[in-house]
Amino acid sequence: MPGKKLQLFLIVLLFLAARLINLTSLPIFNDEAIYLHWGSFFLRNLNFPENLLLAIDGKQTAVPLLYGSVQFLPLDTLTAGRLATVLFSLGTLAAGYILAKKKIIQAPPVLVGLFLTFCPLLLFFDRMAMPDSIVTAIYTMSIVVLISLLEKPSIKKGILLGFIIALGWWFKSTVLLAMPIIFLSVGRRLFLPLTAFMITFLVLISPLLLHPKYQNSPYKDTDRLIPAQLLENPQKIGQNFLLTGELMITTTTPLVFFFFLIAVFISIKERRNILLILAVLFPIFFESFFLKSITSRYILLVIPLYLLLAIEGLLKLANISKFLLFLTLSATITLSLLLIFSPLDIYRYLKFRPHVAADFYDYFQNWTSGYGVKEAADFVINKSAAGETLVLVRDDSGNPEDGVWVYLHGKDKITFASLSKINQIPPARWMYFISRGPQFGILEGKLKEMKKFYKPFNSGNSEFIGVYQVGK
């Protein structure tokens, strides 16, 4: 195998290994549980096509379709869902490789591959069954196609760009942040490719966009925007900018952030990479001005392109000292290995920056965290050896309600139901209720505590998953 092909093969292998090894070291997150449960519901209701065109909480139809389809694999549900995200994340690596190979980024493809492989923030979301990483890969690839279109215009490239943006929209409408960049870059100069782009995009999204249930959905992306409050609360914009910077500094390492600033300064001076800089800064400015709050999931979209620019800035200074390159790679690889093998240590690192730790609180300490969910499910599975078992949860979604379903569905001798259906299911010899903390619903006073599984770093033991036997 020729040297360059071997290098590419090894980088892809390393990229996949970093995402697949210890894939479930971080327990099931609240949103993962919901998406996986949605997916199963969609596949069970394929004979009702209108259900396939529902959009829930800003996540379009492709989310449940993808995470439902992979459940046919001979893997446990969580692993199958996360595997799907990992495979899509290869698009991010491919985009970086193309930009390096075309010399858009003045960096060796191997170095680009290493930084994309071992970016802690990318790695965190690439290993979760959520659409954010998928949309990030699609957004990054759309910028690659846009650059190619500008270099050598063609209608085919316009159609391809329309397909890519439409695909991203079917997962999450955040991908539309690429639209202003496309219009500003192409404009009237390339009327035919731009027309092909828009027609392709509109045709591909129309089945969902025109569906009455989508139009009447109570969940609107615009609900997350606060344009009316911009004049009333301008300090919120500054807070969003500061949090964005703090998130990027902490989750990609301060050195990478510094090199990104160097790259922006040099690129503007040399009038290079203006499109890449715009593709990073526009979403940050838009979200800082118009979103109620900024989270790591919102900035994830620009992280691959941000990294590519940072590599250029790093190489400018690495000519002075190779130690800078070694130090930067060592820092990102160390944090990434901690994330793979000891995610709680990553959270300890994040807690040095309270605002950043607050953003990741939901993944580690809050009720949305998956800690305790699998343990509670395993506890019930062991108890079910004694006979038919009914497992009850509150009428809610997320953790533990959907999370417990992910671990228990399909298990022998176990029936799973919500409290609203308790009278529709024949009572079993063994009945257990799995609680979100001390929330017991209509079973208040009818439960015998069996086991509590507390969230890590939980001061006061206020957040836990409880397993209770239901009294007869």
C-alpha positions, 0 to 999 in steps of 0.5 A: 500500500502506497505511503499516503494511502497507508497514512490515511488508513492509519488515521481513519483507524485511529479516529475510529478507535478513539471513538469506539473504545470504551464507547459506553464509559459515559452512561446514557444521557437524557437526550440519548434515551429519548432519541433511542426510545423515539426511534423504536416507536417510529419503527413500530409504527411504520404502517402510519406514514404520517408519524414519520413526518413529525418533528419534536423539540427542534429535531427533525425526522431523521433523528428517530429514523436513524436511531431506530434503524440501527436497533436492528444491529446485534448490539445493545441499543445504546452501543448501536445508537452511538455507533451510528453517530461515530460513523457519521462523524467520519465526515468531519475527518474526511472534510479536514483531509480534503481541505489539507490535501487541496492545500486550503489549509497549509498543514499535513493531512496527518496532523489535521487527522490527529487534531480532529481525532483528539479534540476533547469536545468533538470526541465527547459528542462523537461518542453520543447518540445525538444529532449534534455531531452529525450536523457538525460533520454535515456543516463542515462538509458543506463548507468544503463543497462550497469552497470547491464550488467557488474554485470551479463552479458547476450545477452539479456542485450546486445540487450536491450542496443543496443535498448536503444542507437538506440532509443536515436539516432533516436532523437539526435545523442548526445546519441552516447557519451555513445558508448566509455564508453560502449566499454571501459567497456565491451571490449573483456571480454564480446564479445557476449553481445557486439556483440548483442549490436552492431548488435541490434544498427546497425539494428535499425538505418539502415533504416535512416542511409542508406537512400539516403536523410539522407546521402545527408543531408546538416546538418551534426553533424560534422559541430559542431566540430572543431578538426582542430582548436584545435591546432590553438585555444587551449584557446577555450578548456579552455573557454569551460571548464570554461563555463561548470563549471559555467553553472553547478554551477549556474543551479544546485546550487554551493553546489551541484557542491561542493558535486559532487567534494567531491564525485569524490575525495572520489570515486576515493580514494575508487575505487567506481563509476568509471563508473558513474564518467566516464559517467559524465566526458567523455561527458564534456571533449569531448564537451569541446575539440571538440565543437565550443561552449558549451551550457546548452543543451550539458551538460544536458546529464550528469546532472542526473548522476552528481546529483547522485554522488553529493548526495553521496558527500553530505551524506558524509558531512551531517553526520557532519551537517544535516544543509548541507542537508537542505540548499542544498535541500532548494536552489534547491527547491526554484530555481525550484519553481521560474522556475515553477511559475515565470521564469523571476525571474530565469533569474534575478538570472542567470544574476548574472553570465553574461556568464550563462545569455548569454546562456539563453538569447535565451529563454528570450530576443532574437528573439528566445524567445517566449515572445510576440508570443502568445500575438500576436496570441491572438490579431489576434484571437480577431480581427478575430471575425470580419470576415475571416482573413488572417495571414501572416508571413515571409518565415522563421522558428522559432519565430514568424513564426512557433510559430504563426502557433502553436497558430493559426492553426485550428482556425475558420475564420483564414488562415495562410500563408507565404509571398511567397504564398500571391498570391496563397491565395484569399485576406481576408477582414482582413489581418494581418502580424506578424513580427519578430521585424522590418523585413517586407520583401516585405510588407515594406511600406504597413503596419499599426502598430496595436500592438507591444509586446516587449521581457522582459528586452529588453533595447532599445526595439530592440526585439519585435513581431509586429502585422500589418494590411496589406494595400489593 
